[in-house]
């Protein structure tokens, strides 16, 4: 009789523990229904690739549909605000790039704070920008560009897809570091900027490595330097900006996933774990690397620290250079 009671007691404890584990798993998972990955830019961008690569695999893990929702406009602010205003239950996530924190200082009248009103879930990758020039400039290295800019302040034009883009602020950081002045020619998107760069209407530009690579290989653009602290495997002969005598400038772009402020920490931890495991898959790494992105992961806290530090760095530059988005 006593042994029967003991077995029943053990069984009851086991059932309680199993139930508690199940409840914990349920509490950490987003509620039932579709998960939206909001991309604050148009389809075809690196951010869009991340969302469309991670989305189906996240759906498999969570047993829920995951859709990519492109909400382009206002330099990414429209999509970001849509996530900020969403319920903090893990059903709406933002896939973004470091433009997010640049906007914090470029748009001081924003109705939300990109740093305080979003919870970093996980870093997903790093992207590199390379400094390129039209062959007719005669520049062979970034040092050549700096030397020419010192001799002729303002005479050299550079293109960007628009004010406040990483391409724009990267050049402004280079200008500030090297103590030179180049004239900014902002365009409405990467396509028109690259068209004029290839046509020689503007002399130089920072471009994502996967965008610049085919033009460099074809001899239509000259790769002057990579805006990173190390060379890239796709262009191993191209030096860093520091190696090219243009200053110690690192303008690597981070990409990552965010949730609305107030999302429960256990839910953020669960999403972080799933995303980290997805990014470890060889096919995901290949998909990223073909677009010039290096897969990377982090804990939520590590990503938060990166976001906060980067926000401060770009805020200082924007203030010193007097850059406005208007």
N, C-alpha and C positions, 0 to 999 in steps of 0.2 A: 504493500500500500504506500509506504513511504517512498519507494523507488518510483512508483507511478506518479506521485505528486511532484517528485523532483524533476522527472522528465517533462511533466506538464509545465512546471515553472520555467525550465530551460527553454521550452518551445515558446512560451509567452514572451520571454526576454528576446529571443531571436526574432519573433514577429515584430516586436516593438522596434528593434534596431533596424530591421528591414524597412519598416514603415517610415521610420525617421529618415533613413537614407533616401527613400523615394521622395519624401516630402522636400528634403534638401535639394534634390535634383530638380524637382518641379519648381521650387522657389527660384532656382538660379536660371531656369530656362525662360525665354520670353513667352508671353501668353500665346494661345493658339491663334492662327490666322496668318496672313501674308506679311512678310518682312520686306520693307522698302529700303533699298540702298540708294540714297539720293546722291547723284553726281551733279555738282553745281556748274558743270560745263557741258559743252556739246558732245555728242557721240564721236568716238574716234580718238579722243585724247588719251593720254597715259592713265589718267584717273578713271576714265570709262573702262579701259582695259582691265584695271585692277578689279573694279566692281563686277564686270562680266566674267572674270576668271574665278573670283572668290565666291560669287553669288550661288552658282549651281552646287558647289561643294558644300557651302554652308546649308543649303536647303536639304541636302542628303543627310547631314549630321543632325539637323534639328527636326527633320521630318515635316518641314513646312515650306510652302512656296516662297521664293525670294525673287523679287523683281527689281530691276534697275530703273530708276526714275531720274531722267535728265532734266534738271531745273536750271538752265543756263540764264545768265544775266547779271548785270551789276558786279562784274569781276568775281562772281561766285557768291555774292552776298544773298541773292534770292534763295538759292538752294540751302545755304547754311542756316538762314533764318527759318526756313520751313522745318528743319530738324530741331532747332531751338524751341520752336512753338509746338512740337509734337509731344505726345504723352511719353514720360520717361519709363517706358516698359520694355525696351529692347526691340520694338516693332519697327522703329524708324531710325536708321543710322546714316551718317554722313561719311562719304569717301572723298577726301580732299587732299590738298597739297599745301605747301607753306605759304601760298598766297593768302590763306585764311588768316594768319597772324599779321601779315603785311597790311591787310585791309583794316586791321584794328587801328592803326595810326593814320592810314590814308583817308579813312572815312570816320572822323571823330564824332559825327552825328548819327552813327549807326544806332538802330533801335535795340541792338543786343551787343554783348561783349563776346567775341569769338573765343576768348580764353576762359572766362568765368562761366559762360552759359553752355559750354559743351564739356563732356567728359571724354578724355582720350581713352580709347579702348586698346588700340594696338598700332604700332608702326607697321607698315607693310613693305616699304621699299625706299630706296634712294635713287634719285635720278641726277645725271650730270649735265651741265651746260658747257658747251665749248665755244670759245671765242673764234669767230670766223671772219674772213675779209674777202672782198672781191679781188681777183688777181690784179686788176688794173691799179689798185692802191700801191702795189709794190711791197706790201708788208709780208714778211716771212715769219715773224714771231710777234708775240705780244709786246716784247721789248721795243720792237720797231715802231709799233703803234704808239706806245707811251712817249718815245723819243720825238716822234712827229707831232704829237699833240702838245708837247711842251714848247716846240718851236712855233706852232701855229694854233694857239688856243681858239677853240670854237670852229675851226675850219673843217674839221672832220665830222661827218654826220654818222650817227648810228641809229639803227632801226630797232623797234620793239613791237610786239603785238598790242601794246596799249600801256597807258600809265598804270603803274602799280603791279605789273606782271613781273614774275621772277627775272625775265629777260631784261626788263627795264632797270629794276633795282640792283641786279647784279652788275650792270655797267656803272650805275651810280656808285656802288661800293668800290669798284675798280678805280673810278675817277677820284673818289675821296682818298683812297689809299695811296694812289700814285701822284696825287696832287696835280691832276690835269683836267682840262675841260673839253668835252666833246658835245656836239649839239644833238639833242634827242629828237628823233622823228617818229612819233607814235603812229601806229596803224590800227585798223580795226580787225585784228586777228593775225595769226601767224602767216597764213597764206599770202595776203597782199604784201606783207613785209618781206617775205622771202622772194617774192616775184621781183620787187624793186632792188633787193640786194643782188640777185642774180643778174639783173639788168644794169647794175652799176649806178643806179640812182642814189643809193646810199653805200657807204664804204664798209661798215663793219656791223656785227650783231652777235649777241649771245643766242645760241640755239641748242635745244635738246640734242643729245648726241645722235639719236636715231633719225632725227629730221635732217641734220647736217651731213651725216655719213655718206649718203649716195652722191651728194653734190661735191663733197671733198674727194671721193673716189673718182669721180668723173672729171676732176680738175676745174670745176666751175667755181669752187670756193677754196680758200686756203685756210687750213686749221692753224690758228696762231697759238692756242693754249687751251687746256682744259681747266675749268673752274673748280678744281678739287684739290685735295691734298695728296693725291696720288694719280698716276697715269691710269688709263683705261685699256682693258684688253682689246677692245675694238679698234683703238687707235694708239697702239703702244709707242709709236714714235713721236706723238704729240706731247710736249712737256706740260707741266702744271704752270699756272700763272707765276708762281714764285720762281720756278726753274727758268722761266722765260724772261726774268728780270722785270716783272710787272707788279711785284708786291705779293705779300703773303695773303692771298685772297681765296677763301673757300666759299663757293656759292652753290654747294650741293643742295638739291631740293629733296625734302622728305615728303613721303606720302603716307597717309594713315586713315584710320577709321575712328569715328567719334559717335557718341550717343548724347542725347539731351541731358543737361544737368538734372540731378535728382534720380538718375537711373540707379537702382540698388547695386552696391558693390559686388554682391555675389553674382548678379547677372552680368556685370561687366567682366568679372573674372572668368565666367563660363564662356562668354563670347571671345575673350582674349585667348583662352586655351584652344578653342576650335579654330580660330584664325591662325594661330601659331602652327598648329598641326597641318592646316591646309597649305600654308606657305612652305612647309618643309617638303612637299611632294615634288619630285623631279620634273613633272610636266608643268607645274606652276612656275618653277624656277626658269624653265626653258621659255615659257610664254612671256615672262617678264624680261628676261635677258635679251630676247629678240627685239624688244622695244627700248633697249638701252637702260633698263632699270635693274638695280641689284636688289633682290629680295632681302628683307630684313625684318626682324621681329623685336618685340620689347614687352616688358610688363606694362600695365597701365600707368604705374608710377614713373617708370623710366620715360615713357612717352610724354607724360605730363611735364616732367622737368625739361625735356627737349623743347616742347612747345613754348613753355614760359621763357626759357632762355632765348629762343629764336625771336619771340615777340619783342623782347627788350632790345635785341641786337638791331632789328630792322627799325624799331621806333627811334633809336639813336640816329641811324643813318637818315631816316626821313626828316627828322628835325634839323640835322646839320645841313643837309642838302636843300632844305626848304621845299620838299616835294609835296604836291597836292594832287588829289585825284580829279579836281574840277578842271 
